[in-house]
Amino acid sequence: MTPTPQRRPALAVPALTALALALGACGSGDGGAASGAPVAGGTLTFAVGSDAGCVDPQQVGSNDTIYSTRQLVDSLTDQDPATGKIVPWLATSFEVNKAATEFTFHLRPGVTFSDGSPLTAQVVKDNFDAVPKLGARAVLSTQYLAGYAGTDVVDEHTARVRFKQPNAQFLQASSTFSLGLVSSASTRRTPEQRCTQGVAGSGPFTLASYVPNQAITLAKRKGYGWGSSLWKKTGEAYLDRLVFKIVPESGVRTGSLQSGQVDAIGSVGRADEAALKGAGVRLLSRANPGLVFNVGLNNSRPLFRDPNVRRAILAAIDRRQIADTVFPTGTRPATSVLAHTTPGYADLGTLLAADRARAAALLDGAGWKPGPDGIRAKDGAKLSFAVSWAPVAATNQPALELVQQQLKAVGVQVELKQIQVAQLTRLQQSGDYDALFGNLTRADPDILRGTFSTKGANTYKLAPSALDGLLDRQAATLDADERAGYVKQAQETLVRDAYVAPVVELQTELGVAKKVHDLDFEASSRVQLHDTWIG
Amino acid sequence: MRRYVIRRVAQAVGVLWAAYTVVFLVLDYLPGDPVAAMAGQGDQTAVDPAQLDRLRARYGFDKPVLVQYLDYLGRAVRGDFGDSVATGRPVTGMLAAAVPQTLQVTVAGMALAVLFGGGLAVLATYTRRRWLRSLLLSLPPLGVSVPVFWTGLLLVELFSFRLHVFPAFGDDGPRGLVLPAVALAILPGAMIAQVLAKSLLDTLDEPYAQTARAKGAGRARVHLRHALRNAALPALTVAGVLVGQLMANSVVIETVFSRNGVGRLTASAVTAQDIPVVQGVVVFAALVFVLVNLAVDLVYPLLDPRIAGAAAR
């Protein structure tokens, strides 16, 4: 059968059930399903582009390393990629108090870590107590536990996690690899030891060897029997070994997959697609939930204090053209500040349609008149700003060059300023930028609070407004409908007032050999390899 | 001879110190820092500034530049380059793991370069067929001008992806060494061929070569015994330059062939602005460069006694 890299999702239906509305887009369906019953055994070789220098899931953040380290640990809960719902994994059940400050997990008995120690409520406490001390590398896990007040060991298999403020996002966070549990002994090691020597998790695979910049090898955990409630297979994984080879050159990754030297590769680009399809490789893709790629405007700059200038920028960007020219096939133009795979996403596509005439009218109204060189000016100053970007994805530069052209067409001059990854954080903190380009993956709408609340990081220097209240309220309720309502209003505010200019969704694309089956995306668009088999 | 050796060693130490200092100043001048690089991970994640400051203090980045410099230099002299900021591993250990990988491929590459570059020069100057000579002599300029990145990818495409003769990854035992070594050998091989062919032609016109021929030595004997030995001197001189180029090209080759060597270490450390690792790598590269040149300088007088005589004056 022909590979179907991206099935069109059903249209978003107004909140029927849970938060998640249009989560159906995962094209990960098993393209080669017809080939009979799964077989156990074998080795899967997976080529990834980079090595973060660390194999501790609580400390890593790059996709290339998450593919492997995710398999080492189990999480308290799992998140259904189709609905966004949080379901049991190591916790057979869980409750949240009304204020969303206390989360009680009832642990599954009989779970052991790879060092032999059992999973108890004390282990949960040890893990969460240790995370805030992991340091700057553990950006994700420390963020998820922001406002952590402590964990009570209610009984041997019941743990209650408490927060100082309402923290609804923690339930989804408990399903991520970042808060995947490691043994108590592992929590007592230094962050560096955990990075280089690994941790003892309870996951379906254990770390067999780690050679930095070369390979991460995992072996099947014998006797594993506590998988997520979402998995198809119970008990041990099918595959005996997983070898993650670090292959930095994208042409070599593509060629190795075509020639059968590896079974799967990460970070497939648009340019590689044709060759891979010709070689009979399946392409799997899914949009990453969270903040879409956006031109984040510095709202404290005088130029961007005028909402109509911001709105004109949003209207001038032709998202469809950028998605179709630069990004992998099937990539969606942004239809909100959140990607459509994020629970609570609201389709605001009509507000984000490209409309050059409207952009021009808005700028005219704001007093910016076209100058002799086509660039608008007001009181002698040109309508010009710089977008700072780091070369973390190959698509960044061509995407921004299109944005630059599209804005030029309405008389806005954009200067592209390439910076090093190392400079990004500092620039963000200093606030000394006009605009930043980037995205942020997170399968929970609380990412909006983390980014835009003026009580938090406030990356884009917004002024305090009613938006803060909306973001606080969504953090204080776990009632799906109620929360989705606040999240929708927040998205509408962000798009209508144009605090950032959403561009396209980030789509993770993998190339997988035909003989590999059931390699599936989880809710954050990373992979789950317990159910995967070769045959 | 002793003074010659002492002077050369002192120069070598001076070069090492200069290399270390220049790298330190350049890295200090760059905007951004390794701690932010580690925490930033490329997206718009917000990081607690206080946490970053704590980490900076731990690595000593909050101290004045001069204090940092003296501190690092003092430890570097003892062979301790500190811990990598990105991975937390000791730099010396990271280098120790990477060096054998690079050594394998560069030594194999150099051996191939000497073998084929030397062979080509000898054959081109020995043959009486004009067309063969000009054909052979046209190869080195070609070899010097193709980028190593391109040859590497071409070799992988052909011998690995199409013909399935060799693996695409360089860490697959001796078979994995073949393609990277060949790709790496082309540039130094071409340079050796150029220099050696030129000096062989010059040497064959020298009076002593004519004398040897007049005394009845065969063509092959004159070519290989008399001329080659003398013609090898200029080729030896470029050896130092070649080693430098091999190391520079190993950055590219190790990326193309996914080998975990010093070149890859350099590339990733530079992107992450991992100051301790970059310093370790630079000092290591300078050390190799200095040692090779020192060896050349010390071997030279053995081959050509006139040099030591001149130095001893």
Interface residues (C-beta under 8 A of the other chain):
Chain A: D51 G53 C54 G61 S62 G135 A136 R137 V139 L140 T142 Q143 P191 E192 C195 T196 V211 P212 N213 Q214 A215 K245 I246 V247 P248 E249 G251 V252 G255 S256 Q258 S259 Q261 L291 G296 A390 V392 A393 I419 Q420 V421 A422 Q423 L424 T425 R426 Q428 Q429 L436 G438 N439 L440 T441 G450 T451 G456 A457 T459
Chain B: L30 P31 G32 D33 P34 V35 A36 A37 M38 A39 G40 Q41 G42 D43 Q44 T45 A46 V47 D48 P49 Q51 L52 R54 L55 D83 S84 A86 T87 G88 R89 M94 A97 L153 V156 E157 S160 F161 R162 H164 P167 A168 F169 D171 T255 V256 F257 S258 R259 N260 R264 L265 S268 T271 A272 Q273
